[in-house]
Each structure stands twice: as C-alpha cells, then as structure tokens.
Amino acid sequence: MKSLMKNLGLLLIIIAAVVLIAIFFTGSSAVNDNAVLGGSVALMVVGLILHIVLNKKFAE
C-alpha cells in the first residue's frame, strides 16, 4: 500500500498521457473538445503535485 501511495502521482500522470495519446491516434473528435483536453491537463497537474507531496512525505 505504501508503494502505491508513493507512486500515485506518477500513475495519474501516465493515465492522463495515455488518454491524450489514445485520443490523438484514434482520430476522435475529442481532440477539439476542451473539456477532455483540460481534464487531462488537470489530471497531469494534480498528479505532479501529488508526486511531489507524497514523495516528500515518505522520504522523511
């Protein structure tokens, strides 16, 4: 469980990147949908912040 919490931020970043890559390669109309793109960017930012905070917490 501790390793999952430590890597939770990275998992969120990877999930957001996979969503963006999948949308691009499928040629979906969601490429022009700001809600999907904004949600993926928000997920990346939250993942980055979680990664920094959780790694600092578990390093101590």
ZABA-185830 format. One record per residue: y, x, z of N, C-alpha, C in turn. Coordinates in pm, whole numbers, plus 32768, in hexadecimal, padded with zeros to 4 digits. Layout:
// ZABA-185830
YXZYXZYXZ ...
***
This chain:
// ZABA-185830
7F8880528000800080008000807E80578000 807780C5804880EB811E804F8109815C7FC6 80A1817F7F7B80B881B97EF780F081517E96 80C780D27EA780FE80677E52819280547E6F 81B780547EED824480457F10829680BC7EDF 825B81327EE582A281AA7EBA82BB81A67E23 8261816A7DD8826B81687D46829B80E27D0E 82C880897D6482F280047D388369800C7CD7 83C880637CF2843B80727C9A841380A17C10 83B981027C0B838A81347B8A833F80C77B3D 82F180777B8382A9800B7B4083097FA67B02 83757F867B4983D67F287B12841B7F617A96 843B7FE17A99847A80217A26841B802079AE 839C803E79C683398040795A83247FB37921 83207F4E7977830F7EC5794883857E9C78EF 83FE7EBD791A84757E9C78CA84727EE47843 84487F62784384417FAD77C683D77F737769 83677F4B77A082FC7F0F774E832B7E8C7711 83777E3E775D83AD7DC0772784097DDC76B2 84637E3E76C384C07E5F765684777E9575DC 84147EE975F083C87F21758183797EB47539 833C7E5A758682ED7DEE754A83457D9174F8 83BB7D73752B84177D1C74E084407D5F745E 845A7DE1746384867E2873EB84187E2C7381 839D7E4D73A883327E5E734682F77DDA7313 83067D6E735F82D47CEE732D83357CAC72CE 83B17CDC72CA84147CA17271843D7C17729F 84337C01732084557B7F735984EA7B64734E 850C7AE57354859A7AC1735285DB7ADC73D9 858C7B02743C85C17B2174C186107BA374C1 860A7BEF745286587C6A744986ED7C497454 87147BD6742187A07BAF742587C07B54749B 87627B3F74F387767AE8756787AA7B3A75DC 88257B1E760488637B6C766E881E7B5A76F5 87E17AE7770D879F7AD0778D87267B2D779E 86DA7B3E773586647B95773C868F7C27774A 86EF7C4F76F9871E7CDA76FF87627CF87784 87B47C9D77B387F77CAF783487957CAF78A8 872F7C5A789F86C97C587907867B7CDA790D 865E7D12789A86167D927897866C7E0378CE 86EB7E0178AD87457E6878E287557E577978 87617DDC79A7876C7DC37A3786ED7DF27A7F 86797DD97A4285FB7E057A7D85F57E9D7A85 86297EE07A1F862D7F737A22868A7FA77A90 86FD7F687AA0875C7F947B0687227F7D7B91 86E67F097BA786A77EEC7C2886367F4E7C42 85E77F6B7BDD857A7FCB7BEC85AC80567C0E 861A807F7BD0865381037BED8686810A7C7D 86CB80A37CA886FF80A07D31868B809E7D95 8626804B7D7C85B180487DD5856A80CE7DDA 855F81107D68851D81927D63856781F77DBB 85E981F97DB3863882567E03862D82357E97 863E81B67EBA863E818D7F4785B481A17F86 854C81757F4184C6817E7F7C8495820E7F86 84B582617F24848B82EC7F2F84D683357F9E 855383107FB3859E834C80218565831E80A6 853B829F80AD850282688129847C82A8814B 842582B980E683A082F080FE83A08387810A 840B83C880E18412845A80EC842E8484817D 846A842D81C9848D845082538419844482B0 
***
